[in-house]
Every structure is written in structure tokens, then in C-alpha cells.
Amino acid sequence: MEAYEDGRSIPRGYPHHLPDARLVSNLISDSALGPDDQFDNIRSGEVMGIGQILAHDLIETQIPSVLMLVDTYNLLPTVHGGSGCQMFQKTDRCPIAGDERSAEAPQLSLNHLLFVRQHNRVAIRLHNVNPHWNNEKVFQETRRIIIAQLQHIVYNHYLPLIIGPSAMARYDLLSTRPGFDDVYDSRVDASIVNSFGAAAWRFGHSLIMPDISELESDFKTVKLHTLENNLESPHLWQAHAGRSVKGITRWLAAKPAQKIDNFLIDGLRNKLFFISQPPGFDLFSLNIQRGRDQGVPAYNDWREFCNLKRFASFYEFGEFASRLSRLYRSVDDVDLYIGALLEKGENGGVGPTFACIIGIQYHRLKVGDRFWYESSDRTTGLSEEQIYAIKYSTLFSKLWCNNFEHTKIQRDIFQLPSRGNPLTSCEGLPELDLDLWREEKTKK
């Protein structure tokens, strides 16, 4: 689906048919218009953290040509000088990862660091199990394991908190419990739907918290940093040989994200990248205008596509009806990004329109992937025992423990610690049994 003003390339609503994107943001998304407490009561900050790395992975990724080795302090590999990040002290260095924007926010950098460390950890253990394997064999098998773990985590632990159980079932997104699941369909286009990349998956911007905390082992804050002062900078996690990494990752795991809604924190709605490009930008305005520039259909058109009832009146939007009626000429003009964020979803997740778009996209990513981790194809996939082990033992919280040296964490890192999800010893969480990858050395 696409909706350009001339049917080809002119942005939807150009030049005067739609309201100014900043005006829409001011009247609908100013956090001052929302409740005093805008923190989620279910989702942890890591829902925001992994959402951002997934967004960058799915929407735009540039692969570096440098050999990916960690630095002296087991942090992301870095380069001295050059562009790509803000360096506040002489000791700061721009990090290199699988995406050139890895320094955009500390939580993004630390999720990149997590997967670099996890890769290295698995590679070392695989080499110990199979010392006769060459480096290429170790790399490829490690890569296969990391991809399988990530796919399992995203589809079974993360997505249900975003689109809800109904949409998970509707789009057949959950993995089977044991064994193989040959879902691949060569007829399915696994590329990214424009409205997913330009609008639906950017729901995560509403999750972003205003401050970054460093927590001690008792999970109490010792230092507090504003987000806008740490964008495009590696300083916060590079300082003092990376000593703050443990405290910041503890914050991501244990403190709540903002609610999924139409509000955006002031640091991103008024001060985005203000250090490098003063006075800064409005992230929601950018999202709204991006959708128009890229021909994203209006909110009502997507509702119809998703077999949802079209809105006939602004008053169906509830408390923001009068504001929307002042902005848009017609209810059919409302931008997808704003209209969908005003919806309420299951257990605080995205509303039905974004759930539909996200469900369609992740279904295509799954069934359009010839290398999907549950495949029975032994030339590209894993054995049935290996798949079972990954399904049984893969918890993102365990990866967090192993790679950030925590001693306790809740079992489901994407949900806040609670009576049903209590803080527990990391040692009690399951570990992937790499003996299942053991191969006897063949005789020549």
C-alpha cells in the first residue's frame, strides 16, 4: 500500500492539505498533556532497548568492513577520532558495531555490546568442545546459534508483550514447543513493509524513558543522567573502563519503560540531538513527516486493510477528538502514526492497527526466511536436539547475566520484577548445552 499525493512521489497532503507535523506533535504528543505517571507497570526498560536494535536491524543496516574484536575492557571495538559520535573527553572513542548508529543512545550501544560478547562467549565454548574446528567453522556455527537464540527470544518472549496474544495467534508467530517447524514459503516476500518501517515499528519511541540510571546490586539508583545529554555519545558506558555498564544494564532490566501511547518525553520531542544540531529536533514530528514523505497511507485506510471498522467521526478517537478535529480537515486525513498510537491494546501493548501491521511483517519475516531456526533442513539448520535445547534454555535474562556479570535478575527480563517474576539467582537459570554441538574429529 502507498499513498502519494500524485500517486507517484509527491508527499501525501502536500502542500497544504495536512497540518504541520510539529503542530500535530504539540497538540497530541506533548507529555505535559498526559498523566503525571507515564511509566509502564508491566514492561521493563529493555523492551525499549531491544526494540531499538531490532528497528535498526530491520529498517536500515550498514555492515562495517573492520574485524569485530572487543577493546581492552571488553567493550565495543572503537576508533580514535573521526566522525559518528560526540566525544566529550579525550578518552572517548567512537564504537564500531553492525550498524553505524550504535552510539545513538546508551541502551542501543549496550545491546550491541551484549551480542558481541555473547558471540565471543559461545565461540570460545564451541572451540573448547571442538578444538579441531577451524576459525571459519567456529564462526559459522556460533552465528547460527546466536541467530536462533535471537529469533526464539523475539518471537516468543518479546513480541507477545508488544502485539498481545490474540495477534500472536492470528499471525501464527509463536514457535512450536518441541522439534522442527518447516514454515518456509518461497512465495512470501520477506522484505520490510514501508508502513512498518516508517510508522508501526516506531511505536517504540513512546517507550523511551527520560533518564538513565546506574543501579547498585541492591537495585537502588546511585547516579542519574538525562537522556538528551547522552545521545550520540559513548562516554557514559566507556568512562572508567566501562565500570558503569553493569549499573546501566541493571537499570534497563529492573526499571519500567514509558507506556505505549501518543506521548513522547520532552528530551526527544524538543531536544533530540540538540548538542550536535541545536536547538534540537522533535522525533514525533520527524515520524509524522517521514510517513507523508514515504507515501504511508492514512490511518483509516490501514484500519480498513486490517478488517477494522473505519472511523466515521473524530469523536471515535476519545479524549483527543476535539484536538484532531482542529488539526485535520477530515477523519480520513489522520496520519497513521498518530491515529494508531491513540489506540489502546491488550495489556498495554500497541492497538489493533499497529498490531496488524507488525503481525503481518513478522509473519513474513518468519515464513519468508529459508534459514528460520526451526527448519529441518540439515544443510542450513540445526538438529532436532539442538533446536529443543535452544527453545528450552534460551532466556534473554541469562544472556544478560552471562555477558554483564550480574548475579541476580528476573526470569523474564522484558517484564518488571514482581511476585510472579521475582529477582532470582542467575545460576538457577538454564544454560545452553553446547555439548550437543560436539563432533568427533574425522580420521584422514
Secondary structure by P-SEA (a helix, b strand, c coil): ccccccccccccccccccccaaaaaaacccccccccccccccccaaaaaaaaaaaaaccbbbbbcccccccccccccccccccccccccccbbbbbcccccccccaaaaaaaaaaaaaaaaaaaaaaaacccccaaaaaaaaaaaaaaaaaaaaacccccccccaaaaaaacccccccccccccccccccccccccccccccccccccccbbbbbcccccccbbbbcccccccccccccccccaaaaaaaaaacccccccccccccccccccccccccccccaaaaaaaaaaaaccccaaaaaaaacccccccccccccaaaaaaacccccccccaaaaaaacccccccccaaaaaaaaaaaaaaaaacccccccccccccccaaaaaaaaacccaaaaaaaaccccccccccccccccccccccccccccccccccccccccc
